[in-house]
Amino acid sequence: MRLLMLGGTGFVGGATVREALTRGWSVTVFNRGRHGTAPAGVRRLVGDRLAPDGLAALADGEWDLVVDTWDGAPRAARTVARLLDGRIGHYVYVSSGSVYAPPVPVGVTEQSPVVDADPDATEGDYAQLKAGAERALREVFGERVLLARAGLILGPGEDIGRLPWWLSRIAHGGDVLAPGPADLPVQYIDVRDLAGFLLDAGSAHRAGPVNVVGRPGSATFGELLDACRAATGADARLRWVEPERILAAGVVPWNDLPIWIPPGHEWRWIQEKDVTRAYADGLRCRPLADTVADTWSWLRRVGELPSRAGRPARPPVGLDPQREAALLATLTADRTG
C-alpha cells in the first residue's frame, strides 16, 4: 500500500506513519517541514497549503490511501482534494466529535446534526473548521472519503497534556484531588488504536462519518487514576470529592481537571458517544493500563510535552499546584481519605 500522510509529524499523524511503516507500506508525508522529523524510510514532501504555489510538491504522484489531519481552513482542504482527485484510491479525514451541533445528546450517533459550516470558509472556530472540511471533502470525493470523528485521544505523544497532567500530578505524590464519582465512565481511544483503524478502514474503502473512540464504560475514572498510580509507583492518596462540590468551587471540567466530565454536565456526551459503527468496521482497543503505562514511559523519556504541530499555542490544562492545594483544604476539610 502507498500512503500519503498530510501532516505526519504530530500526535495522530506521527502514530499513523509509524503504524503504516510496521505494515511495510510505502509512506510519503507532506507538511511544512517545520516540526519534528520523519522516520527513516519515509519520503518527505515540503509545502504549505496556505502559501501561493504551496502544493507544488503534490503535483505528481499516485497513492492508494490519503490520511489527513487538517484543522485549518475548509477551502484549503478542498483545494488539496481537487489536486489529488484521480490520483488516489481513498481518502481518510481525521475529523472530531466537536462537529455535532449543540445541544448534543448523550449517545450521539453519526446521524446527529452537525454545526453549520461553509466548505469555502477561510476561518472559523474548531467545530466549524472541521465540519466545513468534511463538507468540502465530500463535495470532491463523495463516497470515497471516510470522516473519522475522533473522540478523546490519549497515548504516547499526546501534545495537549490531559493524561500527562494526571500522570505527573500523581507521580508528585501526596493528596490528590480526585473528582467523583470513582465509577464515572471514561470514553477514550489510544492514538495507536486510532491509527490502526484509520489504515484498516481506509484500505477497506469505508466511507461516511464514524465516531472513532472506545466503548463508553470500558474504563472508569477511578480505574484511570489507579492505573496512573500503578504506572508511576507513586504513594499518592486519592481524595475523592463529589462532583457537585467541585463544580460549586468553580472548577471547570475537562480543562481544570483533564478528562473528567461529571454526570449531567452539558459536555457529558463527549464521553458517551455511540460507537456501534466503529466496532462493526473493525475498531479494536487495547486495555487502559497499557495506554497509561506506555504514556508514562514516553513522558519520562521526552521530559516535556511536544509542541503542537501546525496549531497555535493553547493554555495548559490542569489545576496549578496552589489552586489544587486550596481546593483540597476546602473540599476535604473534616474528612478522612
Phi, psi and omega in degrees: 000142177252116182254132167252117179256115177274107192113238169102356178240001177267200186296295182288317181299317180297318179296323180293318177299314181297320179295319179297321179295322179295337178273357180081018180283157170275124188239130172240135174245146176234121178199183184281350179074020184253355189222123174068184178229157177267142178299160177302140179092356180263133174276127184248120175257136184252133179185178183216117183301333186264000182260149174303133182057023183286353181253014184303325182293343180261010185294332181234161176115153177228144182220150177282328186213139172243134171240130188229126180254013187308134174230028177256211187301127176304325180302321180292325176297318180293322180299315177297316181300316179296323179294322183272343183304130181094351182238009180227159177273313184207155184235133176240123178251124178276099181263208185206151172296347178297346182288343184290139184282131178287156354286131183269127181282151169299138184082022183305136179251172180294344179275354180292150182294150178250167181296152177292126185214148184256120180292349179257006185291153175247356178204172181153176175280177187303314181298317180294322180294315180293315180294322178295320178294321175304312181297316181299317182289323178292328176299323182276313190258344181058243182271019176251021178226133174260129180255096185273099182275090186289150173262211179296121183253124178237173175124177180303135180096358183302125185255005173266318173104019183291299177293321175303327179296313180296319179297314181295319180296314182290325177299330179292336176082189181080194178284131181242129176290111182253113184281125182279175355280155183295335180266018178296125179295141176241130179243125185204175172218137173290136183303329179289326176288324175298314180300316179299319179295317180303317181286319179296308183292323179294316180290338175273002179061037172293148185222163178084183184281146176210132175284115184250098180194160181292174181293139175296133179087003177290345175211161177241166180295323177298318178295324177298311181291325176296322178294325176295319178296318181294317183293320184274340184070019185279160178261029181300145178250118181280120179254096185286134180228140181299142183300325181299319180290322179294316179296320180296336179277002176089012178285134180264117177302155175076322183258304180290320175239092189305146177079329186285124170225111189287164178302140176081353180287150182297339178265005187301331180302334182302331181247020176216056177272152174284130182236026181304314184293317182302316181289327175294329179273006171105010179300134176229137184234137180280166181295151178304318183301324179292317179299313182294312182296318181291326177293320178295318178298316178296316183297320178295325182288316185273335175087326180206163181293143175286159174291156182274118184296124172071011184237152175290156178298149178228155180300146178294152178266159175096146178295144172282158187303321183294318181291319178299318180299319179294320179294318178300317180298324182279313190278339180249014178300140177063025178239162168251159184311000000 
